[in-house]
Amino acid sequence: MAVSITHLNGRPASTEDLAPLAFAGFAHFTAMQVRDRAVRGLDLHLARLRSASHELFGAHLPEERLREHLLAALSAAPADVSLTCFITSRPGEFVAPDGGAELDVLVKVTDPADPPLGPLSLDLVEHERHLPTVKHVGEVSKTLYLRRAHARGFDDAAFVDRSGRLSEATIWNLAFWDGNSVIWPKAAVLPGVTMQILSRRLHALGVAQRTRPVRPEDLTERLAAVVLNSWTPAVPVARIGEHRLGDGSEIVRLLHRAYETEPIMRVQALSTS
């Protein structure tokens, strides 16, 4: 049976609770894979929720309360699941708050993710996300460009900004490999939690990393590429647009190995951590 658990502010959500949120677009979230009720990069997920709340609402919830809401949902779920934590505010969209905003936490628990194996082909489209450093819900372009990519015979889409620099893919960060260094695209991107985990683990392993502009003309077989998100630290990419890339097996192995060195953190209250 498929897992489907939704909590609002620490209790099972009713239809009446969810109705006002059905098409609401003023919220942010983080998504994680939970295994044995533990998460890699839990500190980064909580930091993301805190900073995005400040960006959108000018306030944030205490970490203890967030942990309590995560625990409440996980206590009703199997040990291995996907978990998405949304934060929204009252009043909702198109209304200016009279005083401080009241923040609500919606936690959704579903089946564990089953990422693609790749190698993937990515359509190359010009697009820049609004508020790129916030993982917010107003992202119609992600699905639009994914579907257009499929119609054009690609698996997904990668974005290039107005300056001609690659940034990210629809629901993925991008990383490249030149045989010596992991290259992170220099552009306005969402700093994904998996990306942050890899960055600190690669540093600890002594693997060279660079952040530099990557342009379509740089995409040759001298570079390998992967996409990564909360589902997986690396899926190989064979082609971006009409540009064929090099074999990604080396960077896939490297990033998976680096990711596995990240300590697993149990989701628990601060008083017991």
Buried (B, 14 or more C-beta within 10 A) or exposed (E): EEBEBBBBBBEEBEEEBEEEBEEBEBBBBBBBBBEEBBBBBBBBBBBBBBBBBEBBBEEBBEBEBBBBBBBBBBEEBEEBBBBBBBBBBEEBEEEEEEEEBEBBBBBBBBEBBEBEEBBBBBBBBEBBBEBBBBBBBBBEBBEBBBEBBEEEEBBBBBBBBEEEBBBBBBBBBBBBBBEEBBBBBBBBBBBBBBBBBBBBBBEEEEBEEEEEBBEBEBBEEEBBBBBBBBBBBBBBBBBBBEBEBBEBEEBBEBBBBBBEEBEEBEBBEEEEE
